Amino acid sequence: MKRYITLLLIVSLIVSCSYKEDDAFDKKPAERTTETLEHYKKTLEDGSYWLLTYYPEVYRSLGKLPRAHHSIGGYNIFLKLKDGKVSASSEMMKDNSEYTTYFTYQITEGPTLSFDTYNDVIHHFRRTSGQFPNARGGDIEFGITKEEKEVFTLLGRTSNTTFTLTKFTGDRTEYLNKVRENANTLKGKGLNSIQVNGKTISLLLFPSYRQLVFSYDDQNIQQAFIVTDKGIKFYEPVNVNGTKIEELYINEAKTGLITPDNAISITFVSCPIEINGTAKSIWFNQGYVSNVFLTSFNTTNAWIQWGYSWYDLARNTELLVSTIKGNDDQSVVGFTKFVSYSSAYEGGSWTYYEADFVGVGDHPDQVRIILKDPSDNESLRTGEYRNQIQFFSQLVTILYRRIANSGPYTVEDEGIRYKLTSVANSENWFYLYKN
C-alpha cells in the first residue's frame, strides 16, 4: 500500500510542475518578414530618389599587384521605385536620362529587391557580349539586411558584395554632372607621395579602374573607390600608418585631393602627353620602335596568322592612341588597331581597347600606361567600325601587355613626336607621333 501512495505522490508532483511556455513572439517568422517588407516598401516608395553605391564584383590584378575584389571600382545609380516600376539613371550612361522598367519585392532568405526585367542602367554590368561573355560582375538581386536612418544596407545575391541605398534629397542631375566633372578631373592623373605620421607614402592612382594604392614598408594597401560630388569615397576605410581615411575631396583649385579635415593634402601629377580625339601613332617599323616592341609586334602577327591566315598585321603597322568611346564613359583613352587582310584581299577588322595614360607621382616627365578592357560601347557593337578585338586576343596578351609592362616611361618631346623610354630598361623605347 505504501508503494502505491508513494507512486501517487510522485505523479502528482510531476503534473503540478508541468507548464506550457508562452510564445516569445506574437507572430510567426513569415508574418514578421512580410510586415518588415511592407515597411520597407512604404519607405522606399515615398516618391524620393535613392542613391545606390554599386560595386561590380570583378576579381583581378592591376599591373604587378595581387588580385583584388571590386577591381573596376564603384558607380552611382539613382533609383526611384513606385508600384512595381523602377526609374534608374547613372553617371556611366551617356546622359542623365532615366530608364524605366519593372522590379519586384521577394522573400527568399529575407526581404529582397529583384530587378529581373532588363534595364540599361541596372543591368549595365550584368550584360553579356562578345567582349564580355561572362559579363562584368553585376548584381540584380539585393537582399535587404538593415535599415538605419534612411540608409538601407544591401547584399548582392550573386557577388555577396555589400551595397548601400541612401535616401537622396538633392538635385539628381546636378549630382550626376558633378560626378562626371570630378571623374574627368582624375583622368590622366598620378599622385605625388605624402607624409603620414612621419612615414613617406607612395601613391598609385588608377583613374578608370577607380582604385588607389598606398605603399610603404614593403606593403601595398589597395582600395576601390566611388566618385562623389566632392571627390572620392572608399568602399571601406583605409588605415594608412595609423590614420583612417574614408574619403578624399578634390580641392577648389582642382590640383589635388585633401582629407575632409584638411590634415592630408595630395598633389596631382598630370600626364605629360595630352591624349585627345586627334589620334597619335605608334609605327611598328625598324627605327620607329626598339627591337623588343618590334619582336612583340611580329610575334602577335604570327599568332594571328596561325588562327586566321587571311589577316596580316604587317600590311598596316600603325597603332592609334586617342580618346575612344568606352564601356562606362563616352570618352576614354584607348588603342585603336586596324587588322588588315592579307595582300589577296582588301579591308580588314577594327579593334578598340581602353588604356589609361597617367602621370607618375614625383616624376612629372613620366607616363604610366594601364590596360583596362575592350570597349563594348553601344556605338562599337555593330557596323563597319564595330569592335572585333575578341578575335585578336594576341594584340592584348602579347603586344599591349608588353607596352604597358615596360613602363613607366620617360617622355621627351621632340617636336613632331614624343620618345617614350622605359625607366626600367632604356633599350626599350618607341616613338609616339603627334600627327
Secondary structure, DSSP 4 states (H G I P E B T S, - for coil): -HHHHHHHHHHHHHHHH---PPPSSSS-HHHHHHHHHHHHHHHHTSS-EEEEEE-----B--TTSPPBTTTT-BEEEEEEEETTEEEEEETTSSSS--EEEE-EEEESSSEEEE--S--TTTTTTT---SS-TTTTS---EEEEEEEETTEEEEEETTT--EEEEEEE-S-HHHHHHHHHHHHHHHTTEEE--EEETTEEEEEEEETTTTEEEEEETTEEEEEEEEE-SSEEEEEEEEEETTEEEEEEEEPTTSSEEE-TTSS-EEEEEE-SS---SS-EEEE-SBTTB-HHHHHHHHHHHHHHHHH-TTB-GGG--EEEEEEE--SS-SSEEEEEEEEEBPTTS--EEEEEEEEEEEEETTEEEEEEEEEEEE---GGGSSSTT---GGG-THIIIIIIHHHHHT--EEEEE-SSEEEEEESS-TT-EEEEE--
